[in-house]
Structure formats: C-alpha cells, structure tokens
Amino acid sequence: MAFRNQQIYTTVLTNSTFTFTADMSIQTISLNLASGVGQFSGSLSIGLLNSTPITLSVNQPVTISSDSGYPLDGIVIDCTGGGVINIMARQ
C-alpha cells in the first residue's frame, strides 16, 4: 500500500493582503484573526450580485474548502486595517 503525503502551508499575514488563486491548487484554507481587524472575500458573482467581504472575529477560526476536488480561486484575505491573520492551507 502506498501512502500519500499531505503538506500544509502556514503563514502569518500582518497588515497586508493575500490572494489564493487556482494555480496554487489549494483546496482548504483556515483563517484565524489573532488581533486587529481582518476580512476575506470571494470573487464569484451570482447574476448581478458581487461577492462582498466577510469580517473576521478575533479567535473565531473560519475554514473555506472545496468539496468538488477543484482548487479554490480568487479568495482574498485582507488585514490592511491593522490586523494579524494566521493562515493554514492544504492542496
């Protein structure tokens, strides 16, 4: 039996933005606002309705995942208002 390894990407985002794109092959993202203010948003529009940012709360983790086997695309993480966000992601 062959085992498949799974690697995890981790980073601390401080007072900046980060965008996950399809070419990164990420299927799950977990965000935890450690301090300050932060938000995330998608890029999908449904009809005439555009995605709007969702505000993160300190120490209330959020997980975004694709259950289709396709990578997530256009997920923007933003803490330019003075926040610190811990990010964990897997392919």
ChimeraX commands (.cxc) that place a marker at each C-alpha (Angstrom):
marker #1 position 0.00,0.00,0.00 radius 0.5
marker #1 position 1.36,3.40,-0.97 radius 0.5
marker #1 position 0.89,6.36,1.33 radius 0.5
marker #1 position 0.16,9.81,0.01 radius 0.5
marker #1 position 1.78,12.71,1.84 radius 0.5
marker #1 position -0.11,15.90,2.57 radius 0.5
marker #1 position 1.76,19.14,3.02 radius 0.5
marker #1 position 0.38,22.18,4.82 radius 0.5
marker #1 position 1.13,25.83,4.02 radius 0.5
marker #1 position 1.25,28.20,7.00 radius 0.5
marker #1 position 1.90,31.92,7.27 radius 0.5
marker #1 position 1.13,34.92,9.42 radius 0.5
marker #1 position -0.31,37.83,7.44 radius 0.5
marker #1 position 0.30,41.22,9.04 radius 0.5
marker #1 position -1.21,44.46,7.75 radius 0.5
marker #1 position -1.36,43.25,4.12 radius 0.5
marker #1 position -3.38,41.21,1.62 radius 0.5
marker #1 position -3.00,37.75,0.14 radius 0.5
marker #1 position -4.92,36.17,-2.74 radius 0.5
marker #1 position -5.34,32.44,-3.30 radius 0.5
marker #1 position -5.52,31.58,-7.00 radius 0.5
marker #1 position -6.38,28.33,-8.78 radius 0.5
marker #1 position -2.77,27.75,-9.87 radius 0.5
marker #1 position -1.82,27.26,-6.19 radius 0.5
marker #1 position -4.01,24.10,-6.16 radius 0.5
marker #1 position -5.36,24.91,-2.67 radius 0.5
marker #1 position -8.50,23.05,-1.61 radius 0.5
marker #1 position -8.83,24.09,2.04 radius 0.5
marker #1 position -7.99,27.37,3.79 radius 0.5
marker #1 position -8.27,28.06,7.52 radius 0.5
marker #1 position -8.10,31.62,8.83 radius 0.5
marker #1 position -7.77,32.84,12.39 radius 0.5
marker #1 position -7.68,36.54,13.22 radius 0.5
marker #1 position -5.13,36.82,16.03 radius 0.5
marker #1 position -5.59,40.55,16.59 radius 0.5
marker #1 position -6.85,43.75,14.99 radius 0.5
marker #1 position -9.22,43.71,12.04 radius 0.5
marker #1 position -9.38,41.43,9.02 radius 0.5
marker #1 position -11.72,40.12,6.37 radius 0.5
marker #1 position -11.92,37.74,3.44 radius 0.5
marker #1 position -13.89,37.77,0.22 radius 0.5
marker #1 position -14.54,35.62,-2.79 radius 0.5
marker #1 position -14.60,36.67,-6.42 radius 0.5
marker #1 position -17.73,34.87,-7.63 radius 0.5
marker #1 position -20.68,36.91,-8.88 radius 0.5
marker #1 position -24.14,35.40,-8.92 radius 0.5
marker #1 position -26.16,37.20,-11.56 radius 0.5
marker #1 position -25.79,40.89,-10.74 radius 0.5
marker #1 position -24.71,40.23,-7.14 radius 0.5
marker #1 position -21.00,40.59,-6.47 radius 0.5
marker #1 position -19.21,38.98,-3.53 radius 0.5
marker #1 position -18.73,41.24,-0.52 radius 0.5
marker #1 position -16.13,40.92,2.27 radius 0.5
marker #1 position -16.87,38.96,5.44 radius 0.5
marker #1 position -15.36,40.36,8.63 radius 0.5
marker #1 position -13.30,38.01,10.80 radius 0.5
marker #1 position -13.60,38.00,14.60 radius 0.5
marker #1 position -10.60,37.55,16.89 radius 0.5
marker #1 position -10.01,33.91,17.83 radius 0.5
marker #1 position -13.01,32.67,15.80 radius 0.5
marker #1 position -11.43,30.45,13.08 radius 0.5
marker #1 position -13.01,30.12,9.64 radius 0.5
marker #1 position -12.43,27.26,7.20 radius 0.5
marker #1 position -13.15,27.50,3.49 radius 0.5
marker #1 position -12.95,24.32,1.42 radius 0.5
marker #1 position -13.73,22.90,-1.97 radius 0.5
marker #1 position -15.64,19.64,-1.83 radius 0.5
marker #1 position -15.53,19.27,-5.62 radius 0.5
marker #1 position -11.85,18.37,-5.90 radius 0.5
marker #1 position -11.20,21.62,-7.76 radius 0.5
marker #1 position -8.90,24.28,-6.27 radius 0.5
marker #1 position -10.21,27.44,-4.65 radius 0.5
marker #1 position -9.77,30.58,-6.74 radius 0.5
marker #1 position -9.95,34.29,-6.07 radius 0.5
marker #1 position -10.11,34.15,-2.27 radius 0.5
marker #1 position -8.73,37.47,-0.97 radius 0.5
marker #1 position -7.52,37.76,2.63 radius 0.5
marker #1 position -7.18,41.36,3.84 radius 0.5
marker #1 position -5.84,42.76,7.11 radius 0.5
marker #1 position -4.55,46.11,5.83 radius 0.5
marker #1 position -6.54,47.86,8.56 radius 0.5
marker #1 position -4.01,46.74,11.17 radius 0.5
marker #1 position -4.72,43.03,11.67 radius 0.5
marker #1 position -2.80,39.80,12.10 radius 0.5
marker #1 position -4.27,36.68,10.47 radius 0.5
marker #1 position -2.89,33.14,10.84 radius 0.5
marker #1 position -3.39,31.23,7.57 radius 0.5
marker #1 position -3.21,27.49,7.07 radius 0.5
marker #1 position -3.87,25.88,3.68 radius 0.5
marker #1 position -3.66,22.46,2.04 radius 0.5
marker #1 position -3.69,21.19,-1.51 radius 0.5
marker link #1:1,2 radius 0.2
marker link #1:2,3 radius 0.2
marker link #1:3,4 radius 0.2
marker link #1:4,5 radius 0.2
marker link #1:5,6 radius 0.2
marker link #1:6,7 radius 0.2
marker link #1:7,8 radius 0.2
marker link #1:8,9 radius 0.2
marker link #1:9,10 radius 0.2
marker link #1:10,11 radius 0.2
marker link #1:11,12 radius 0.2
marker link #1:12,13 radius 0.2
marker link #1:13,14 radius 0.2
marker link #1:14,15 radius 0.2
marker link #1:15,16 radius 0.2
marker link #1:16,17 radius 0.2
marker link #1:17,18 radius 0.2
marker link #1:18,19 radius 0.2
marker link #1:19,20 radius 0.2
marker link #1:20,21 radius 0.2
marker link #1:21,22 radius 0.2
marker link #1:22,23 radius 0.2
marker link #1:23,24 radius 0.2
marker link #1:24,25 radius 0.2
marker link #1:25,26 radius 0.2
marker link #1:26,27 radius 0.2
marker link #1:27,28 radius 0.2
marker link #1:28,29 radius 0.2
marker link #1:29,30 radius 0.2
marker link #1:30,31 radius 0.2
marker link #1:31,32 radius 0.2
marker link #1:32,33 radius 0.2
marker link #1:33,34 radius 0.2
marker link #1:34,35 radius 0.2
marker link #1:35,36 radius 0.2
marker link #1:36,37 radius 0.2
marker link #1:37,38 radius 0.2
marker link #1:38,39 radius 0.2
marker link #1:39,40 radius 0.2
marker link #1:40,41 radius 0.2
marker link #1:41,42 radius 0.2
marker link #1:42,43 radius 0.2
marker link #1:43,44 radius 0.2
marker link #1:44,45 radius 0.2
marker link #1:45,46 radius 0.2
marker link #1:46,47 radius 0.2
marker link #1:47,48 radius 0.2
marker link #1:48,49 radius 0.2
marker link #1:49,50 radius 0.2
marker link #1:50,51 radius 0.2
marker link #1:51,52 radius 0.2
marker link #1:52,53 radius 0.2
marker link #1:53,54 radius 0.2
marker link #1:54,55 radius 0.2
marker link #1:55,56 radius 0.2
marker link #1:56,57 radius 0.2
marker link #1:57,58 radius 0.2
marker link #1:58,59 radius 0.2
marker link #1:59,60 radius 0.2
marker link #1:60,61 radius 0.2
marker link #1:61,62 radius 0.2
marker link #1:62,63 radius 0.2
marker link #1:63,64 radius 0.2
marker link #1:64,65 radius 0.2
marker link #1:65,66 radius 0.2
marker link #1:66,67 radius 0.2
marker link #1:67,68 radius 0.2
marker link #1:68,69 radius 0.2
marker link #1:69,70 radius 0.2
marker link #1:70,71 radius 0.2
marker link #1:71,72 radius 0.2
marker link #1:72,73 radius 0.2
marker link #1:73,74 radius 0.2
marker link #1:74,75 radius 0.2
marker link #1:75,76 radius 0.2
marker link #1:76,77 radius 0.2
marker link #1:77,78 radius 0.2
marker link #1:78,79 radius 0.2
marker link #1:79,80 radius 0.2
marker link #1:80,81 radius 0.2
marker link #1:81,82 radius 0.2
marker link #1:82,83 radius 0.2
marker link #1:83,84 radius 0.2
marker link #1:84,85 radius 0.2
marker link #1:85,86 radius 0.2
marker link #1:86,87 radius 0.2
marker link #1:87,88 radius 0.2
marker link #1:88,89 radius 0.2
marker link #1:89,90 radius 0.2
marker link #1:90,91 radius 0.2
view
